[in-house]
Amino acid sequence: MSRVVVVGGGLGGLAASALLAQAGHAVTLLEAATTLGGKSRRIELDGQRIDTGPSLVTFPAVWDELLHRLDAGPARITDVGALDLQRLPEIGRYHYAGETVSLPVPAGHPWHAAWQRFSEIHAPLADDVTALLLTDPRSRGALPAVRRLLGVYGSRLTTRAYLDSLTWLPDGLREVIAIHTLNAGVSPARTPALYASMPAIMAATGAWVPRGGVHEIVTALRRLAEAAGVEVLTGQAVTRIRRGRVRTAQREHAADLVVSGLDEDRLGALLGRPAPRRPRTLSCSAIAVHGVLSAPLPEHVPAHSVVLPRHPAALHRSLAAGDEPADTMAFVNHYRAGEVYPNTRSTVGVLLTGPANDERYTVDHPFVQREIVRISETLGLDASLTEGMTESVVLDPHHYGSFGEPHGALYGAARPAWQSGPFHQPAYRDLRAPWLWRVGASVHPGGGIPAVLGGAMIATARLLARHPA
């Protein structure tokens, strides 16, 4: 049995700690904040619960696989990790260039036939993508899924190249599909063609929200970790990591192995490594306006809306350069009282895609105000979204940089297309420090909760192969 210290209580760190403890290791998890969750956080405004991290769960089979692996240990613990997942009627309603469409595209819409053709090609890839989320990309086990995917994409290996080759796709639908690559933090030219398949796969397998909100996944993971025997310590900021020990302001922890759920730059500083010298292209950041509404939005506004920029290519160039865009892609998450959260009033979150520039924004910032007005008009509202808020908060790149990548980039440095998504070569194990392993969003970016949980399962399986309890 090894002494394992997990640094960082995000989704990846929590999942890894539970798996390692259930396998028989002595595990301590250290989290600097007083609460767990990493990029998945929960706040309270005007007495109402709001989650500020991921807003949807996709590929629920990944969660089921995590529970299955945890039950392979000496004691059954997964009952404490039960979630009540609610399937949404659509994965989102999209607004672009005067067009409004839901995914899946309904019958009667001008894009329906093209969507059906696209979906027939890509929806059957769901099992292959799920397999890649759970399989070490360097292993032979990933080859069958990769072969089937390449059979669809051929030599068009980026999202942009593949979608541009589908001349029968309406231009508007092509942009709606392509914009999903910003979930990976970068433009369609920087992601593998796999990302083109994601909207069709998500429409087929569903978008889900746990009853009580997405942060319920964090609380379920904590229960699972503690049931497995993990010592969970919050308010324990790590100040230094060295072979055999992890130091906090309170004490020093002996460690045979260390698992880091931190972003790469933050981990490097704790290891005493110099910061990268070369300028890097970073993944995007966000400016999020969360608020409690005095009255719910009109009935025609769904739970999840996506408002695209007027010129997506211009947005991608701005984000890559670290510049504030003219307009951006925005997610609008609207939860009515008692619908998902145990709230007595409706809440709304407006998430504006922004550059990783470490800037501070307020609701009165010209960019924020301009976008709020544009989004409100696009949704057909009589007044600005912020005018109906009784209390609100703005989370900006400076906020995300305070606990993640220093400039606020959601996934750290952007990777070339051939090294992103399930095809990338993740540094699960630090070759310069073989006792150090890595998990988390910056290690396995661009797939939301499933990618982080799948990455944690892959990393811990590799660790356990080398260091069985």
C-alpha positions as CSV (number, residue, x, y, z in Angstrom):
1,M,0.0,0.0,0.0
2,S,1.4,3.4,-1.0
3,R,0.8,6.8,0.5
4,V,-0.8,8.9,-2.2
5,V,-1.4,12.6,-2.0
6,V,-3.9,14.1,-4.5
7,V,-3.4,17.8,-5.0
8,G,-6.6,19.6,-6.1
9,G,-10.2,18.7,-5.3
10,G,-11.7,19.2,-8.8
11,L,-13.6,16.5,-10.6
12,G,-10.4,14.7,-11.8
13,G,-8.8,14.8,-8.3
14,L,-11.9,13.5,-6.6
15,A,-12.5,10.7,-9.1
16,A,-8.8,9.7,-8.9
17,S,-8.7,9.7,-5.1
18,A,-11.8,7.5,-4.9
19,L,-10.4,5.0,-7.4
20,L,-7.0,4.8,-5.7
21,A,-8.4,4.5,-2.2
22,Q,-10.9,1.8,-3.3
23,A,-7.9,-0.1,-4.8
24,G,-6.2,-0.2,-1.4
25,H,-3.9,2.9,-1.3
26,A,-3.9,5.3,1.6
27,V,-5.1,8.6,0.0
28,T,-5.1,12.1,1.2
29,L,-6.7,14.8,-0.9
30,L,-5.6,18.4,-0.5
31,E,-7.8,21.3,-1.7
32,A,-6.8,25.0,-1.3
33,A,-10.3,26.3,-1.3
34,T,-12.8,25.7,1.5
35,T,-15.1,23.9,-1.0
36,L,-14.4,21.2,-3.6
37,G,-15.1,21.2,-7.3
38,G,-12.3,23.0,-9.1
39,K,-13.9,24.7,-12.1
40,S,-17.3,23.3,-11.0
41,R,-18.4,25.7,-8.3
42,R,-21.6,26.7,-6.5
43,I,-22.6,30.1,-5.2
44,E,-25.7,31.6,-3.6
45,L,-27.3,34.8,-4.8
46,D,-30.3,36.3,-3.1
47,G,-31.0,33.0,-1.3
48,Q,-31.0,31.0,-4.6
49,R,-28.5,28.2,-5.6
50,I,-26.5,28.7,-8.8
51,D,-23.8,26.5,-10.2
52,T,-21.1,28.4,-12.1
53,G,-19.1,25.6,-13.8
54,P,-20.2,23.0,-16.4
55,S,-23.9,23.3,-17.1
56,L,-24.6,20.0,-18.8
57,V,-23.7,16.3,-18.5
58,T,-23.1,14.4,-21.7
59,F,-22.0,10.7,-22.3
60,P,-23.7,9.5,-19.1
61,A,-22.2,6.0,-19.8
62,V,-18.8,7.5,-18.5
63,W,-20.4,8.1,-15.1
64,D,-21.8,4.6,-15.1
65,E,-18.4,3.2,-15.9
66,L,-16.8,5.1,-13.0
67,L,-19.4,3.6,-10.6
68,H,-18.7,0.2,-12.0
69,R,-15.0,0.5,-11.4
70,L,-15.5,1.7,-7.9
71,D,-17.7,-1.3,-7.1
72,A,-14.9,-3.5,-8.2
73,G,-13.2,-2.8,-4.9
74,P,-13.5,-4.7,-1.6
75,A,-16.7,-2.9,-0.6
76,R,-19.7,-1.7,-2.5
77,I,-19.8,2.1,-2.1
78,T,-21.6,3.4,-5.2
79,D,-25.0,3.7,-3.6
80,V,-23.7,6.9,-1.9
81,G,-22.9,8.3,-5.4
82,A,-26.4,8.0,-6.8
83,L,-27.5,10.9,-9.1
84,D,-30.9,11.6,-10.4
85,L,-30.1,12.6,-14.0
86,Q,-32.8,14.5,-15.9
87,R,-32.7,14.4,-19.7
88,L,-33.3,17.7,-21.4
89,P,-35.7,17.8,-24.4
90,E,-33.0,19.3,-26.6
91,I,-29.3,20.0,-26.4
92,G,-29.8,23.7,-27.0
93,R,-31.5,26.3,-29.2
94,Y,-29.1,28.1,-31.5
95,H,-29.4,31.6,-33.0
96,Y,-27.2,32.5,-36.0
97,A,-27.6,35.0,-38.8
98,G,-31.3,35.4,-38.2
99,E,-32.0,31.7,-38.0
100,T,-33.2,29.9,-34.9
101,V,-32.9,26.1,-34.7
102,S,-32.9,23.4,-32.0
103,L,-30.6,20.4,-32.0
104,P,-31.8,17.9,-33.1
105,V,-33.3,19.9,-35.9
106,P,-37.0,19.4,-35.9
107,A,-39.1,18.4,-38.9
108,G,-40.3,21.3,-40.9
109,H,-37.2,23.3,-40.5
110,P,-35.3,24.1,-43.7
111,W,-32.2,22.4,-42.3
112,H,-34.0,19.2,-41.2
113,A,-33.1,17.0,-44.2
114,A,-29.4,18.0,-44.0
115,W,-29.4,17.4,-40.3
116,Q,-30.9,13.9,-40.7
117,R,-28.2,13.1,-43.3
118,F,-25.5,14.4,-41.0
119,S,-26.9,12.6,-38.0
120,E,-27.2,9.2,-39.8
121,I,-23.4,9.5,-40.4
122,H,-22.3,10.6,-37.0
123,A,-24.8,9.5,-34.3
124,P,-23.7,5.8,-34.7
125,L,-20.2,6.9,-33.6
126,A,-21.4,7.4,-30.0
127,D,-20.1,4.1,-28.7
128,D,-16.7,4.7,-30.4
129,V,-16.3,8.2,-28.8
130,T,-17.4,6.8,-25.4
131,A,-14.7,4.1,-25.8
132,L,-12.1,6.7,-26.6
133,L,-13.1,8.7,-23.5
134,L,-12.4,5.6,-21.4
135,T,-9.3,4.1,-23.3
136,D,-5.7,5.1,-23.1
137,P,-5.1,6.8,-26.5
138,R,-1.7,5.1,-26.6
139,S,-3.1,1.6,-26.2
140,R,-4.1,-0.9,-28.9
141,G,-7.5,-0.9,-27.4
142,A,-8.2,2.5,-28.9
143,L,-7.4,1.4,-32.5
144,P,-10.8,0.0,-33.5
145,A,-12.6,3.1,-32.6
146,V,-10.0,5.3,-34.2
147,R,-10.2,3.3,-37.4
148,R,-14.0,3.7,-37.6
149,L,-13.7,7.4,-37.0
150,L,-11.1,7.9,-39.6
151,G,-13.2,5.9,-42.0
152,V,-15.7,8.7,-41.7
153,Y,-13.3,11.7,-41.8
154,G,-10.7,10.3,-44.3
155,S,-7.9,12.7,-44.8
156,R,-9.9,15.7,-43.5
157,L,-8.5,15.6,-40.0
158,T,-9.6,19.0,-38.6
159,T,-13.2,20.0,-37.8
160,R,-13.0,22.9,-40.2
161,A,-11.6,20.8,-43.1
162,Y,-14.1,18.0,-42.6
163,L,-17.2,20.3,-42.3
164,D,-16.1,22.4,-45.3
165,S,-15.9,19.1,-47.4
166,L,-19.6,18.5,-46.8
167,T,-20.9,20.8,-49.5
168,W,-24.5,19.7,-48.9
169,L,-24.5,21.2,-45.4
170,P,-26.3,24.6,-45.3
171,D,-23.8,27.3,-44.3
172,G,-25.7,28.2,-41.2
173,L,-26.0,24.6,-39.9
174,R,-22.2,24.2,-40.7
175,E,-21.4,27.1,-38.4
176,V,-23.8,25.9,-35.6
177,I,-22.0,22.5,-35.7
178,A,-18.5,24.1,-35.9
179,I,-19.0,26.4,-33.0
180,H,-19.0,23.5,-30.6
181,T,-15.2,23.3,-30.8
182,L,-15.2,26.3,-28.4
183,N,-16.2,23.7,-25.8
184,A,-12.5,22.7,-26.3
185,G,-11.5,26.3,-26.0
186,V,-10.2,26.7,-29.6
187,S,-11.3,27.2,-33.2
188,P,-12.5,24.5,-35.6
189,A,-9.1,24.7,-37.3
190,R,-7.4,23.5,-34.1
191,T,-9.5,20.5,-33.2
192,P,-9.7,17.1,-34.7
193,A,-12.6,16.2,-37.0
194,L,-14.1,14.3,-34.1
195,Y,-15.6,17.5,-32.8
196,A,-17.8,17.8,-35.9
197,S,-19.5,14.6,-34.7
198,M,-20.3,15.8,-31.2
199,P,-23.5,17.6,-31.8
200,A,-25.1,14.6,-33.5
201,I,-23.8,12.3,-30.8
202,M,-25.1,14.6,-28.1
203,A,-28.5,14.8,-29.7
204,A,-28.6,11.0,-29.9
205,T,-27.3,10.2,-26.3
206,G,-28.9,13.3,-24.7
207,A,-27.9,16.3,-22.6
208,W,-28.5,15.8,-18.9
209,V,-28.6,17.7,-15.7
210,P,-28.6,16.1,-12.2
211,R,-31.6,17.0,-10.1
212,G,-30.3,19.7,-7.8
213,G,-27.7,21.0,-10.4
214,V,-24.5,19.9,-12.0
215,H,-22.5,20.6,-8.9
216,E,-24.3,17.5,-7.4
217,I,-21.6,15.5,-9.3
218,V,-19.0,17.1,-7.0
219,T,-20.9,16.3,-3.8
220,A,-21.5,12.7,-5.1
221,L,-17.8,12.3,-5.8
222,R,-16.9,13.6,-2.3
223,R,-19.3,11.0,-0.8
224,L,-17.7,8.3,-2.9
225,A,-14.2,9.3,-2.0
226,E,-14.9,9.4,1.7
227,A,-16.7,6.1,1.5
228,A,-13.6,4.6,-0.1
229,G,-11.5,5.9,2.8
230,V,-10.0,9.1,1.4
231,E,-8.9,11.8,3.9
232,V,-10.4,14.9,2.3
233,L,-8.8,18.2,3.6
234,T,-10.0,21.6,2.4
235,G,-8.5,25.0,3.0
236,Q,-5.0,23.3,2.5
237,A,-3.1,25.3,-0.1
238,V,-0.1,23.4,-1.3
239,T,3.1,25.5,-1.2
240,R,5.6,23.0,-2.5
241,I,5.8,19.5,-4.1
242,R,8.9,17.4,-3.9
243,R,9.7,13.7,-4.2
244,G,8.3,12.0,-1.1
245,R,6.5,15.0,0.4
246,V,3.9,17.6,-0.2
247,R,4.0,20.8,1.9
248,T,1.1,23.0,2.9
249,A,1.1,26.0,5.2
250,Q,-0.3,23.7,8.0
251,R,2.0,20.7,7.7
252,E,4.1,18.4,5.4
253,H,2.5,15.2,4.1
254,A,4.6,12.2,3.3
255,A,3.8,10.8,-0.2
256,D,5.1,7.8,-2.1
257,L,3.0,9.0,-5.1
258,V,1.5,12.4,-5.9
259,V,-1.5,13.0,-8.2
260,S,-2.0,16.5,-9.4
261,G,-5.4,17.9,-10.6
262,L,-3.9,21.4,-11.1
263,D,-3.4,23.3,-14.3
264,E,0.1,22.9,-15.8
265,D,1.5,26.3,-14.9
266,R,0.3,26.1,-11.3
267,L,1.8,22.7,-10.9
268,G,5.1,23.8,-12.4
269,A,5.4,26.6,-9.9
270,L,4.9,24.2,-7.0
271,L,7.6,21.9,-8.5
272,G,10.0,24.9,-8.7
273,R,10.1,24.8,-12.5
274,P,10.5,28.0,-14.5
275,A,7.5,29.4,-16.2
276,P,7.3,28.9,-20.0
277,R,9.4,31.5,-21.8
278,R,7.7,31.4,-25.2
279,P,4.4,33.1,-25.8
280,R,1.7,30.5,-26.2
281,T,-1.7,30.3,-27.8
282,L,-4.1,29.8,-25.0
283,S,-7.5,28.2,-24.9
284,C,-10.4,30.6,-24.4
285,S,-11.7,32.0,-21.1
286,A,-15.1,33.2,-20.1
287,I,-17.0,36.2,-18.7
288,A,-20.1,34.8,-16.9
289,V,-23.0,36.9,-15.6
290,H,-25.1,35.0,-13.1
291,G,-28.2,36.4,-11.6
292,V,-31.5,35.8,-9.8
293,L,-34.6,37.0,-11.8
294,S,-37.5,38.9,-10.3
295,A,-39.7,37.1,-12.8
296,P,-39.0,34.1,-15.1
297,L,-38.2,34.7,-18.7
298,P,-41.0,34.2,-21.3
299,E,-42.2,30.7,-22.0
300,H,-40.5,30.6,-25.4
301,V,-37.0,30.8,-23.8
302,P,-35.7,27.3,-23.3
303,A,-33.3,26.1,-20.6
304,H,-30.3,26.4,-22.8
305,S,-29.7,28.8,-25.7
306,V,-26.6,29.5,-27.7
307,V,-26.2,32.8,-29.5
308,L,-23.5,32.7,-32.1
309,P,-21.4,35.7,-33.2
310,R,-22.1,37.5,-36.4
311,H,-18.7,36.4,-37.8
312,P,-17.4,33.2,-36.2
313,A,-14.1,33.3,-38.0
314,A,-13.4,36.8,-36.6
315,L,-14.2,35.5,-33.1
316,H,-11.7,32.6,-33.5
317,R,-9.0,35.0,-34.6
318,S,-9.6,37.3,-31.7
319,L,-9.5,34.5,-29.1
320,A,-6.2,33.2,-30.6
321,A,-4.7,36.6,-30.4
322,G,-5.9,37.3,-26.9
323,D,-8.0,40.2,-28.1
324,E,-11.5,41.2,-27.0
325,P,-13.9,40.2,-29.9
326,A,-16.4,42.4,-31.5
327,D,-19.1,39.9,-30.5
328,T,-18.9,36.4,-29.2
329,M,-20.6,33.0,-28.7
330,A,-22.8,33.1,-25.6
331,F,-24.5,30.4,-23.6
332,V,-27.7,31.3,-21.8
333,N,-28.8,28.9,-19.1
334,H,-32.2,29.6,-17.7
335,Y,-33.7,27.5,-14.8
336,R,-37.2,28.2,-13.7
337,A,-38.1,27.9,-10.0
338,G,-38.2,24.3,-8.9
339,E,-37.3,23.0,-12.3
340,V,-33.9,21.6,-11.6
341,Y,-32.7,23.5,-8.6
342,P,-34.6,23.7,-5.3
343,N,-35.0,27.4,-5.8
344,T,-38.1,29.6,-5.3
345,R,-37.2,32.0,-8.1
346,S,-35.7,31.6,-11.6
347,T,-32.0,32.1,-12.2
348,V,-30.1,32.8,-15.4
349,G,-26.4,32.5,-16.4
350,V,-25.0,34.3,-19.5
351,L,-21.6,32.8,-20.4
352,L,-19.7,35.0,-22.9
353,T,-16.7,33.3,-24.6
354,G,-13.7,35.6,-24.1
355,P,-9.9,35.7,-24.5
356,A,-7.6,34.5,-21.7
357,N,-6.4,38.0,-20.9
358,D,-6.6,38.1,-17.1
359,E,-8.9,41.1,-17.3
360,R,-11.5,42.2,-14.9
361,Y,-15.0,42.8,-16.1
362,T,-18.2,44.2,-14.5
363,V,-21.8,44.2,-15.7
364,D,-21.2,47.8,-16.8
365,H,-18.2,47.0,-19.0
366,P,-18.9,48.1,-22.6
367,F,-18.3,44.6,-24.0
368,V,-20.5,42.9,-21.4
369,Q,-23.3,45.5,-21.9
370,R,-23.1,45.3,-25.7
371,E,-23.4,41.5,-25.6
372,I,-26.2,41.5,-23.0
373,V,-28.2,43.8,-25.3
374,R,-27.5,41.7,-28.4
375,I,-28.4,38.5,-26.6
376,S,-31.6,39.9,-25.1
377,E,-32.7,41.2,-28.5
378,T,-31.9,37.8,-30.1
379,L,-33.9,36.0,-27.5
380,G,-36.9,38.3,-28.2
381,L,-36.9,39.9,-24.8
382,D,-38.6,43.2,-24.1
383,A,-35.8,44.4,-21.8
384,S,-32.1,43.6,-21.1
385,L,-31.5,40.4,-19.2
386,T,-29.6,42.2,-16.5
387,E,-32.5,44.6,-15.8
388,G,-34.6,41.8,-14.4
389,M,-31.9,40.6,-12.0
390,T,-32.4,41.2,-8.3
391,E,-28.8,40.2,-7.6
392,S,-26.0,39.3,-9.9
393,V,-22.3,38.5,-10.1
394,V,-19.7,38.6,-12.9
395,L,-17.0,35.9,-13.1
396,D,-14.2,36.9,-15.5
397,P,-10.8,35.7,-16.7
398,H,-9.2,37.1,-13.6
399,H,-11.5,35.0,-11.5
400,Y,-10.7,31.8,-13.5
401,G,-7.0,32.7,-13.3
402,S,-7.1,32.9,-9.5
403,F,-7.4,29.1,-9.3
404,G,-6.6,27.8,-12.8
405,E,-4.3,28.8,-15.6
406,P,-2.9,32.3,-14.6
407,H,-4.5,34.2,-17.5
408,G,-7.8,32.4,-17.1
409,A,-7.6,30.0,-20.0
410,L,-10.0,27.2,-19.3
411,Y,-7.7,24.4,-20.5
412,G,-4.3,26.1,-20.5
413,A,-2.2,26.2,-23.7
414,A,-4.0,25.3,-26.9
415,R,-2.7,22.1,-28.6
416,P,-2.3,21.3,-32.2
417,A,-5.3,19.6,-33.7
418,W,-3.6,16.2,-33.8
419,Q,-2.9,16.4,-30.0
420,S,-6.3,17.4,-28.8
421,G,-9.4,15.5,-27.8
422,P,-9.2,11.7,-27.4
423,F,-6.4,11.6,-30.0
424,H,-4.0,13.7,-27.9
425,Q,-1.0,12.3,-26.0
426,P,-1.8,13.2,-22.4
427,A,1.0,13.6,-19.9
428,Y,-0.7,11.5,-17.3
429,R,2.8,10.6,-15.9
430,D,5.5,13.2,-15.5
431,L,8.6,11.8,-17.1
432,R,10.9,14.1,-15.1
433,A,9.3,13.0,-11.9
434,P,8.0,9.4,-12.3
435,W,6.3,9.5,-8.8
436,L,4.0,12.3,-10.1
437,W,0.8,11.7,-12.1
438,R,-1.7,14.2,-13.5
439,V,-5.5,14.4,-14.1
440,G,-8.0,17.2,-14.7
441,A,-9.4,19.4,-17.4
442,S,-6.0,20.8,-18.5
443,V,-4.7,17.2,-19.0
444,H,-7.7,15.9,-20.9
445,P,-9.4,19.1,-22.3
446,G,-12.3,19.7,-24.5
447,G,-14.8,17.0,-23.4
448,G,-16.3,18.5,-20.3
449,I,-17.2,16.3,-17.4
450,P,-16.9,13.0,-19.4
451,A,-13.4,13.8,-20.6
452,V,-12.2,14.7,-17.1
453,L,-13.7,11.6,-15.5
454,G,-12.6,9.4,-18.3
455,G,-9.1,10.8,-18.1
456,A,-9.0,10.2,-14.3
457,M,-9.9,6.5,-14.9
458,I,-7.2,6.1,-17.6
459,A,-4.6,7.8,-15.4
460,T,-5.4,5.8,-12.3
461,A,-5.5,2.5,-14.3
462,R,-2.0,3.2,-15.5
463,L,-0.8,4.2,-12.1
464,L,-2.3,1.0,-10.5
465,A,-0.6,-1.1,-13.1
466,R,2.7,0.2,-12.0
467,H,1.9,0.6,-8.3
468,P,-0.6,-2.0,-7.1
469,A,-1.8,-1.7,-3.6
